[in-house]
């Protein structure tokens, strides 16, 4: 039958069970008031309660409660219509049509269950109108933004360009609104962008980055964290966050990024993507905004190994063909940095022909500290003149790093550089003709609500090895027993990028 519900809306109830609509409207009032306690009480307790939306599925009452506490309320809306289907003596399906204050209609579907505490939501799915532009992922996007320059080996592919690369006709934003506001349109493409266009790829758009690429989280203070479709409600990983999410979501087939301290490897691991950090200097950085030139490299992310290699055929310098090495070397000191679920996943994946090395990386903490100091010094040399007096334009995490960078003396930077150069020689000598196997990141993607500080420390300890060595590193995606993405990283001596790409494809097919 048709009745009139709260607020004058039509409600098709067809003999709605007693008390159900009262509970439904109590939920709506709590939602409008952001009454988290009432919302928690109206959702069924236990690990089986579900809530889904466009960003993914939350499983368990605790996960749903954490999400509510962190989001700062739901968008303002009104209920246009309510439809109820009686699903038995103690269950009912409620479908509500919503109208958002910002425009557009949505739909909310709830499975209610009656128990000793009355009616509670056991499962819910919320659908709202998709934004014209997801500004968490894109600064600007087109269909395409830039067409290919002609046919080539990458014809049919689309590229998400990290907002550190010059794109002719567009200003470079570096993830910071104040920098973007002061920037003039670029007059020519960065070398990597031009090469991809010449090879037949089109530019889908300019993708978000952490401010000045000085983060590994992907949680841009101004624009939010790009969604992680493989690990919903978890961080995307940075600083090539927008490029990674665009590829993971299918918005683009290639994510052009950079990797200074793990900014391709970490989002690849967190989002289940293939990714490469190239040998330092192997791909031109012309037209790329620097962070720390001693460590900055060009990299890219894809959904499959074949596309990763195809981009390498275009961007990497020609090199003599080489057979994949048979010496796959596990580095225990680096494996031990990983959480147990990540370590177990990588150990179960490891090919039989690998061996365990004895590398004695006792100096790794000192190497990491030298990396951090030198990176910070170079970052301040690159951006300090502009940031002086403008630090308040930065998000808290990046601001803290630049504030520290401003205090580093030339003497401290020189000492760090000497440590880095000695470590580089040692790392290259130890890796020799081997390929090292190590975690791409020590953890799965942390929850959006988590403190990522401790994970960042371990991540940098792991990723700084390739950064200091100037080494190529290829990430192959894996999945933990808990169903979350992680990655194994293949690292080799400088110039062996193409060999690693071929090896990654072979190992992925064999797994």
N, C-alpha and C positions, 0 to 999 in steps of 0.2 A: 504494500500500500504506500501511498505518498503522504508525507506529513510535512509540517513546518518545523525546522530545527532552530537551534539557537542562532540569533542574529538574523532571522527571517529567511534563511536559506531553505531550499527544498531538500527534503531528505527522503529517499526511497528506501524504506526499511524492510518491507515484506516480513512483518512480524518480528522486528528486532527483539532479541532477548532482553528481559528486564534489566535495567541498570547499565546496559552497554552504551547507549548514547550519552548518558550522564558522564560516564568515564571518558568517552571520546571528547566531549566538550571541556571536561576538566583538563585533559591533555592539551587541547588547543589553548586554553587560557594560560596554562603553565608555559607553553611554548612561546606565546606572545610576551610573557613577562620574564622570560629566561630564568624561570624558577627550576634550577637544576635538581634540587631535592625532590620536588613533586614529579618531575619527569623521570627521575630514577625510580620512584615508587610505582609509577604507571607502566614501567617496562619490567617484564618478568625477570626475576633473578635467575642466575645460573649461566653456565658456559654455552648453552645452546641458543640463547637469544640472538636474533639477527637484526642488523640494520644496514641497508644498502642504499647507495646513491651513485651518481655518475663517477665519483672518485673511487668506488669499490665497496667491498663488503666488510663490515665490522662484525666479529663473531664474539659473543659473550657479553654479559651485562657490564662487566668491568671495563671492557674496551669501549663500549658505547658511552658509558659514564665519563670516561677520560676524554673522549671526543667532545662531548657537550661542554665540559668544563673549559676546554681550550678554544672553542670556536667563537665565543663572544656573542651568542644569540643567533637566532635564525632570521632570515630576511622577512620583513614585514609582509603580511599577506592576509587575505580573507578567504573564507570557505564559500564556494559558489554552490556546491551540491554535495550531498552525502548519500552513498548507496551502501546498503547492508545486505549481505547474504548470510543467512543462518546456516552454519556448517555443523550443527549438532547441538546437543544440550549445553555444552560448555565451550564452544568455539564459534567465532563469527568473523567474516571477512568484511572489512570496511574500506571502501574506496571513496576518497574525497577529492573533488576537483578544487584546485586552489587558484587564486588570482593574486599575483605578486604586485606590491605597490610600485615596483619599478617597471611593471609591464609584463605581459605574457601570462599564460596559464600553465599550471603544473598539475601533478597528480600524486596523491599519497595513498599507498595501499598498505593496510595493516591487518595482520592476523591477531585477533584478540582471543585470550584464553581466560576462562573463569576459574578461580581457585579460592583458597581460604581467605586471601586478601582482596577478593573481588576481581573485577576485570583488569587484565594487564596485557600489554602488547608482547606477543611472542616473536613476531617477525614484522619488519616494516621495510618498505622501499619508497624512496622519495625521488620524484622526477620533477625537475624545473626546466624552464626554457634554457637552451644552451646559449651562452654569450656569443655575440657577433665575433668577438675576438677574446681568446683566453689570454689575458695580459700576464698571467703567471708564466706562460710559455714563450709568447711572442711579443716583441716590441712593435713590429710591423710585419704584415704577411700579405701575400697575394696569391693569385691563381694563374700563373706564378707571379712573384714579385719581379723577377727578371727572367726572361726566356733564355734558353741556351743560345750560344753563339753560332751553333750549327750542329750537324750530326757528328757523333763520335762514339767512343767506347762506353760512355756513360749516358747515352741517349735513353730517355725514359726515366732517369733518376731525378729526384728533387733533393735540394740541400737546405738544411737549416744552418744558417751562418751565425756563429756566436758573435755577440755584440762587442767584439774586440777587433774584428776584421773590417777594414774599409770596404764599403759598398758604394760605388759611385752614385751620386745623387742623393745620398742619405747621410745624415750626421752619424758619428760613432758615439754610442751612449755609455759604454763601459759599466752598465748596470746601475748608474747613479743619475738621478734626475737633474741635479744641478750641473753636472758635467754635460749632459745631453743638451740642456737649455743654452749652454754657452758654445756649443759645437756648431761649426759650419758644415754644410754638406761636403762629403768627400768628392774629390775631382776624378779619382780613378780607383779601380778595384784593387784590393790586396792581391798579391801575386797568387796565393792559393785559390782565391775566389775566381780570378780570371782564368786560371788553368782549368778549373772544374767546368766553367762555362764553355770554354773552348773545346772541352772533351765531350760536350753534349748534354751535361746536366743543367737543369734549371734551378734557380734560387727560389725556394718557397717563401722564405722570409728571413728576418733578422731575429734571432732567438735570445732569450734572456741569459744573463750571466750574473754570478755573484759580483758585488762591486769590485771593479778593477781586478777581478779574478782572484781575489785574496781570501779564499775560503774553499772548503771541501764539502760544505753541507748542501748548498743549493737553496738555502733559506734566505732569499733576498728580502731585506727589511722593508723595502718600498713596494715590491711587487708580489711578494709571497713566494711560497715554494712550489715550483712546477709539480704537477701530479706525477706519481709513480704508479703506473697501471699494473705492474707486476707485484707491487707491495703497497697496496692502498693504505693511505693515512700514515705513510712513512716518508722520510725525506728522499728527495730525488738524487742527491749527491751533486757536488759542484766541483769546479765552478762552471763547467760546461753543462749546466743543468737544463737550460731550455733546449739545447740541441739534443741532449739525451732523451728528454721527455717527448720531444717532437718525433723522434725516430721510434721510440717505444710505443707511442700512440698511433703510429702510421701516418702522421702528418707529413713526414718526409722520409726518404729512404737512406739519406746520408746526413749525419750530424757533424758539421765542421767545428772543431774545438781546439783548445790548447791544453797542454799539460805541463805545469811547472813542478808541482809537488804531488800530482795524482789526479788532476782535474779532468782527465778522460778515464783513467783506470777506475776511479771510485764510482762515478755514476754508471759506468758499464757494469760493474759488479752489483751495484744496488738495484739496477733495472733490468738485469738479464740480457745485456747487449754484448756484442763484440766491440772491441775498441783497441786502438793503437796509439801509443806515445812513440813518436819516431825518434831516431837518432838525432841528438842535438845538432842542429844546423843542416840536417839532410833535406828539409823542405824549407823553402824561402819564407822568412818572416817579414818580408817587405809589406808594409801596409798593416802590420799587426801592432796594436797598442801593447807595449811591454809591461810586465810586472817585475821580473828579475831575469835579465837577459842571459845570465850565466846558466840558467836552468830552463828558460822558456822553450817549448817546442810546439810544433803543429801536430794535431792528432785528429782522429775522426772516429765516429761510432756508427754501427750498422746493426741490422737484425740478423745477418747471416755472414758466414765467413767468406763466401764468394764475393759479395759486394765489398767487404773490407779489403780484400785483395785487389779487386778491380780499381778501387780508388788509389791503392798503392801503386798500381801500374801507371797511373796518370801523374801522381804527385811525387813519387820517389825517384831519385836519380837512377839511371840504368846501372845495373850491377851484374857481374858474371853469374850465371846460373849455378846454384849450389844445391847439393842434396841435403835434405834435412838431417841434422846431426842425430846420431844414435845415443849421444851422451846427454841424457836428461837428468839433471842434478837437483835433488831436493835439498834445500838449505834448512836444517833443523832450527837454527836460531830465528829464522824468519817465520817458519811454520808455527813456532811456539807463541808468536804474537797474536794468533787468530783465536777467536772463541771456539769452543769445543764443537759446535755444530758446523761451523765453516771448515775447521780442520778435518773433521770426520768426512765431510763431503768431498774435499779435495783428495784426501787419502784414499777414499773408495774409488775415485776417478783415475788416480795416477796410473799411467801406462806401465806395463810389466817391465819394460826395458829401462826404467829410471833407476838411479842409484842414489844413495844418501851420501852427501858430501860432508867433509870435515873442514869447515871454513874458519872457525874460531873468530866470530865477529864480536869480539870483546869490546872493540872501539865503537860499536854502532851507536850507543847513546851520545858519544862525543861527536860523531859524524852528524847525527841528527841535529844537535844543538848548533853546530857550525853551519849547517844548511839553513836553519831557521834564521840565524843572525845575518848571514850573507844575503839571503832572500829579502829580509826586512830592510837591510841597508840599501840594496838596489831598488826596492820598491819606493823607498823615500827619495832616492836620487831621481827616479822617474817621475814621481808625482808630488813630491813634497812642496815644490814651489807653488803649485796650484792649490794643494790642500791646506797650506798654512793659512789659518784664519777661516777655513771652511770645513774643519773636521766635524762640525755639527751637522753637515749634510750627509754623513755616513751613518749606516746602521751600527748599533752598539758593538757587535762582534768585530766587524771590519775596522771600526774606529779604534778599538782597543789595540789591534795589531799595528795600525799606522801610528798610534801614539807611542807604542814601544819602539817602532822603527825610527821615529824622530829622535830618540835618545841614544841611538847607537853611534859610537864614535868611529872615526876613520881608523883608529888603531884597532878597535875591536873587529871592524870589518876586515882589515888586513889579516889579522890573526885567524879569523874564520876562513878567509880565502885560502890561506896556507894549509889549513886543516882539510878543506875541501879538495884542494889540488892533490895533496898527498893521498887522501882517501880515494880520489878518482883513479890514481895510478894503481893503488892496491886492489880496488874492485875490478879493474880491467885485467890486471894480472891474474887474479883468482878465477874470474869467469872464463878466461882464455877461449877455448873452442867449445865449451859446454853451453847448454841452455839451462838456466835456473828455473825451477818451478816453485812458485810461492803464491800466497794469497794475494789477489788484487786489492782486497780490503780485508781487514781483520774481523769485521762483523758484517752481519746483514744490515740493511738500512735501518737506522734507529727510527723510532716513532717520532712523529712531528712534535709530540709533547715532551720528548726526552731531552736531557742535558747531554749534548754531543761533545762536551769538552774532553772527557776521558777517551772517547773513541777517536777523537781527532789526534790526540797525542800518540796513540798506538798506530794510527793510520800513517802519520808522517814518519814514524820510525821505520815502518815497512816500505813506504813509497819513496823515501829519500834515497834509497840505494840506487835505483835507476836514474833518479834526478842528478845525484852527485856524479855518477859514472857517465852521464850523457848517453845512456844506453836505450836501445829500442825495447819496448815492452808491449806485448799483445795480451789482451784479456779475452779469455774464453768463458762464456757464461755457464754456470752450473746451478743446481737447485738443491737446497738443503732438505733433510728429511721432513722438516716442518713446512716445506712448500715455498720457501722464500728464496729469492735470487742471491747468489754469491758468485765469485769469479776466481778462476785460477789464472795467474799471470806467467807468461813465458818471457824471460829476459835473456838477452844475448849481447855479445860484444857490438861495438859501434859498427854500423854499416850492414848489419845482418837482418835488416827490416823485412826484406822480401822473403828470406828464408823462414823467418818467424811466421809470416803470414801463411806460407805454404804449410808449415808445420801445424799451425792452429787449425787449418782446414782438415788436414789428415787426422789429427787427434779428435776433432769434433765428429768426423764421420765414423771413427772407430769406437766412439763411446756409446 
